[in-house]
């Protein structure tokens, strides 16, 4: 499972086949789909309990201020007819603030991620429910919501308590550079106007920049004007906002590094399943699928018996093989048991479904 979150299903199967004979990419894929579907169903059920039945999440952490950032990443997709297109994976992160690390960087305090390939309103409802398991929403007085200006991302303001929208600085600078990067004087004038939070001054600077531009330059400046106008609420008052700017790194490490690989194409359901499993791991949360296998609730055990996946059948059939390997790999319990190559390599191997030759 862990290997499938880091590399293609085919490559994960190839790596595992060096130790476990006859494992296939399809078996790896099936196990991840099973895990992702369990995560999706749990999120949908939790959202229904909160937004339709009125059950309040029982988060215990009490904070007055919460930082939230949201963004989307486009990945290559495929439909039933094989037509090539793109779809957006949504990702949001909530955290209490930042703290310096020994490496001179900053780490997010109590980071919690939410991700999926779903519509904006449902995405934010799932986010509120998921984060409500960690934080007591009744104690939160202010949520700083950082976005790139996308309409779906800004919808979070409607659900988060005390939410104030902030336009992400990275996307603001990128928009300015695209339109005015070659016009240093105009770029400086617009930046000064934005810092002064004076829309009239911004308009005047943009009009002046248009006078010396060609047709394509004017079109880019008009696009910039529209972008700034639509997100003006996220620009003014930025001096009072908490330090944000973490979402680009979260998107890269959580989604883009795995799902934007060369040649990769995804179905909507397959992409949604993978993102949910990756997010659960990033949050340090046990997978629903694993909980059911380990026992879980009576209802979960019944469901697992009635709907076994192909991978589960293989796992049940060859459980003895995994126990044999684990008993004969002292690294699993020795002084190096905490190391990554043991945690994410050997442990995954001995738990993987296999078919005996």
N, C-alpha and C positions, 0 to 999 in steps of 0.2 A: 504493500500500500504506500509506504513512504517513498519508495523509488518511483512510483507512478506519479507522485506529486512533483518530482524533480525532473523527470525525463519522459519521453514518449513511452506508450504502453509496449510497443515493440522492443524498444531498447531495454526497458525494465525487464521484460521477459528474457531477453538475451543475456543480461547480466545475471539474473537468477538461475538461468539454465546452466551456468558454469558449476553450480553446486547442486541444483535440484533438477533432475532430468524431466524432460517432456512438458515443462510448463510453457504455456502459450500466451501470446499477447491478448487473445480473447479472454482467457481466464483472469488476467490482470485487469482488463477493462471491465469485465463483469463485476468483479469485487468492488471496484471503485464506484461503478454505477449504483450498486446496491447500497454502499455507504452514503453516496450523495443523495440518493432518493430518500433514505431514512432521515437525513438532515433536513431536506426540503419539507417532508411531511411533518416533522416536528415543528419547524418554523411556522408552517401554515396553521397547525393546530394551536400553537401558542398565540399566534396573531388572532385567531378566532376567539379564543378564551378572553383575551383582553379587549378587543374592539367590538365584539358582538355580545359577549356575555358579561362584560364589565369587571372581570377579575383583574386586580391590580398586581403588577409584578412586585416581588418582595426583595428588592435590592437593599443591602445593608450599609453600603458606604455612603457617608454623609459628606457632601461637598456643596459649596455655594456656587462654584463656577466649573463649567465643563467645556472643553475644547472639542469641536466636532469638525471634521473635514470630509468632503465627498468629491469624487471625480469618477469619470468613466474612461475605459480604454477600449478602442476598437480592435477587434480580432477578425481574422478571416473565417468566414462561415460557409456552410453548404446546406442546401435544402434537399428535399426528397428527390428532385429531378437532377441533382448534381450541379445546379447553377451556382456560380461563384458570387458571393456577396460579402457584406460585413455586418457584424452585430456588436452591440456595446455591452461590456461587462461593467456593472456598477460596483463601486467599493466605497465604503465609508469607515472612518476610524474615529473613535472617541477616546479621550484621555484627559487626565486631570492637570497636566502641565508637563514640563520638561525638567530633567535633572542632568547635570554634567556627569560624564563618565571618566574613567581613568585614562581613556584614550584621547581625551580632549574633545569628545563629541557630546551630543545630547541624546538622552534616551527618553522615550515617552513614558510617563507614569501611569500605570494601570491601563495600558493600551488594550482596546477591544475593537475588533474588526467585524464588519458585516459585509457580505458580498453576494452577488447573484446576477442572473440574467432574467430580470423581471421588470415590470412597470414601476415607474417612480413612486406612486402612492403606496403600493404594496411594499416596496422596498423600505420606505421610511417607517411604515408600520412595523415591519419586522425588526428594524433597527431599534425603535423605541422599546419594543418588547425585550429584545436581546440585551440591550444596555440596562433595562430596568431590572434585570437579574443581578446586576452589579451595583448600580447606584439607586439610591432612594430618590425618585424624581421630586418628591415633596420638599426635599432640602435644596434642590438646584434652583438658584435664582437667576442665573445667566448662562446661556449657551452661546458661545462664539462659533458661528457656522461659516467655515471657509469653503468656497467653491470656485469653479472656473467661470461661473456665470450661466451654466446650463440651467434650463427651466426646471428640469426634474430635480436637480440638486438643490435649488433654492426653495423647493417645496418643503424641505425639512423645517423651515421657519414656522410652518403652520402646526407642527406637532411637538417640536422641542420647547421646553419651558423657558421663557425669557430669551428666546433666540434672537440674535442680531446677525445679519448677513455681512460677511466680509469677503471682498473679491481677492482671490489668491494673488499674491504679488508676482509669482512666476508667470502666471497667465496674463496679468496686466502688462508686465514688461515685454512679453512676447508679442502681444497685440501692438504695443507702441513701436517696437522694432520692425515689425512687418510693414507698418504703414509709413514710418518716419525714420527708419534706420539710416538712410543715406542723407537725410536732411538734419544735420546736427543742430542747427539753430532752431528749427521748428520743434525737434525732439526736446530740446532744453526748455523751450517756451511752454510746451504742453505739460511737461513734468512739473514746472514751477506752478502752473495753474492748478494741477491736480493736488500738489502739496498745499496750496492755499485753499483748496476745496471751493473754488469759485467757478461755477459752470459757465458763466458769461465770459470769463477769461479763457476758459478752455475752448469755447466756440470761436473766439477771436483768433486764438493761436492756430486753430485748425483751418479757418478761412484764409489766413495769411499763408499757410503752407500750401493750400490748394492753388493759389495764384501762380506759383512757380512750378506746378506739376503738370505732367502730361495726362492723357486720358486714363491710363492705367493707375497712375499715382493718385489721381482724384478719386478713382473708384476705391482704392485702398483706404484713403482718408475718410471717405463716406462710411465705409464699413467700420472703421475705428470709432467714428462719431456715434454710430448706432450702438456699438458695443459699450462704449462709455456711458451713454445715456441710459441704456437698459440696466446697467449695473452701478449707477451713481450712488444708490443706497448702500452698496457694499464698499464704496470708496471713501465717502465722507465719514468722519469720526473714527478713522482707522487708528489714530493715535491712542485711543482708549482700549483697543482690542488686545487680547492676549496674544502671545507669540504663536503663530500658526506655521504654515509652510511645510508640513510633514507629509502631505498626501502623495506627492510625486514619488517619494521613496517607497511609500507603502504600496502604491500601484505597481511599481517596478518589481519589487521583491516578492509581492504576493501573487500578481497576475501576469504581468508582461513577460517576466523571465521564463515562465513555463508555457504560456499560451500564445506568444507571438513568435514562436520558433519558425524557422524557415520551412515552408511546406505544410505547416499544420493548418487543418481546417476543422471546424467544429460544428456540431449540431447544437441547437439551442439547449436541449435537455442535457446533452453531454457536457457542454461548457458550464452550465449551471451546477451540475453535480460536482465537477472537479473544483470549481471555485469554492463551493460550500465546504468540501472536505479540507481544502487548503486553509480556509479561514478558521475552521474548527481547530486545526493543528496549531495555527498561529496564536489562537486564544488560549492554548493549553487545555482545551476542552476534550474530554473523552468522546469519541464518536458514538452516536446512537447505535449504529450497527454493531460496534464492538461491545457495547453494554448489553445488547440483546444476546450476543453470542456467549457472553460471560454469565448470563443468567437474566438480569434485568427484571422487569415486572412480569407477572403471569401472562398479561395480555401480549407483551413483547415476545415471550417464549413461544406462545401459541402461534403468533404470526410467523416467527422464524421456522416453526415446524411445518406450517401450511404452505409457505412460499420460499422454499430453499432455492438459492441461486445455484448455477452450475459450479461456481467457485466453492460455495459452501459444501456441495456434495463431494467435490474433490477433497476438500479439507477434512470432512468427516471420514471419508474413506481412508485417507492416509494420515490421520492424526498421529498414529504410532510412529510414522517416519519423522515427523517433527519432534516428537518426544525423544526419539533416538538421537537426533542431531543435537538437541539441547543438552542431553545428558553427557554428550561427548565433546562439547565445546566449553572448556573451562573458562574461556574469556568472558562468557556470559555472566559469571559470578565471581570472577577474579578481580584483582586490583585495577584492571582497566575497564571494568564494566560500565563506567560512566562516560567513556569516550564515545565520540560521534560514530566512529566506524563500528563500534559494537551496538550502540543504541539503534542506529539507522541502517546498519548493514546486516550483521549476523542475526540480530533479533528478527528483522523482517524476513530473512531467508528461512529461518526455522518455522515461522508462522505461515509461510506462503503455501497455497494449495498446490499439490503435486499429484502426478499420476505415476504409479510405479511401472517400470518397464516389465 
